[in-house]
Amino acid sequence: MPYTFQPRRAFAARGTRPPVAAGPVPACVVNAVLRYHDEAHDQGGGRSLLRLSARRLRDAEVVQALGELARRAVGVSILWNEREEEIIRVLEATPTSLAA
């Protein structure tokens, strides 16, 4: 007998809600990481991974630029092409991987 997937009923029975995606990273967070990053890790091939450190996130100018979105900026990294000076990809760590 084939298995029938019924996610809504399963979550309702346990009294929990299904996980909700946070959506795309806001442009102001991407801009802040590009502007205020203090960690740049060389990835080879003219690419760097740009991030904000926890210390940098507490600086007044970064707090003013991000406001409530500072928490979200903790897990955001940008893969940057040095030669073309453009974003290759914006990466965001999930909250569970940040806790580990």
N, C-alpha and C positions, 0 to 999 in steps of 0.2 A: 504494500500500500504506500503510495507516495506521500511524502511529508508536506503538509500545508503550512506555510509561514504566515503567521498572524501577529505581527509585532505590536499593534495597538492593543489588542486584547491581553497579550502577555504583560505589557507594562501596566495596564489598568488593573490587572489582577493583583499585582504586587504593590500597587499604590505609588508607583514612581512614574516619572515622565521619561520619554526617550531623549537621548542626548541631542542637543541642538548645536549646529555649526555656528561659529562666531561670525562667519562671513569674511569677506576680503579684508586685508589690512588697510586701514584708512590712509589716505594720501599724506596727511600731516605726520603720521608715524614714520612713513617711509622717508619723507623730507627731513625729519628730525634725525633719523639714523644716518642719512647721507651727510647732513650738515654738522652734527655733533659727535660722530663716532670717535672712539678713542682706541678701538681694537681693530686692527687690520691684519688678517691672517692670509699669507700668500698661498694661493691654491695652484700655482703654476700656470704656464701658458698666458701670462699677462692678466690673470684674474686674482681678485682678492675678496675675502669674506669680511664685510664690515659689520661691526656690532657696537652697541653701547654697553659699557661695563656698569655694574651696580653702583659704583662710586660716581660715575659720570651722570647716571640717572638722578642722583640727588643734588646735582648742581642747580643753582637758581635759574640759569638761562634755559636749561633743558626742562625743568619743572614748569617754567612759564610757557614754553613752547608747546608742551604736551598736555599739561593739566591732568585730567583724570585718565588720559590714555597712556600715562607713563607705565602703568602696570602691564599693558599690552606690549609696550616696546621692549620689555625685558626679553621676550622670546623671539624678537624679530632680527633676522640677519639678511644682509643683501649681498648677493654675488655680483661683483662689480668688474667690468671689463676696463682695465687700465688703458689699453691702447685706443679703444673707441670712446672711452669715457661715457659708458652707458650701463644701465642695469641689465643684467642677464636674467636674474630671477630673485624674487623676494621670498624668503623662507620664514616660516613661523613655527616655533616649537609648540607642541601641545602642552597643556598644563600638567599632564601626567609625566611627560618626559622632563619637565622642568623640576619636578619634585625629586626625581632620582638623582 
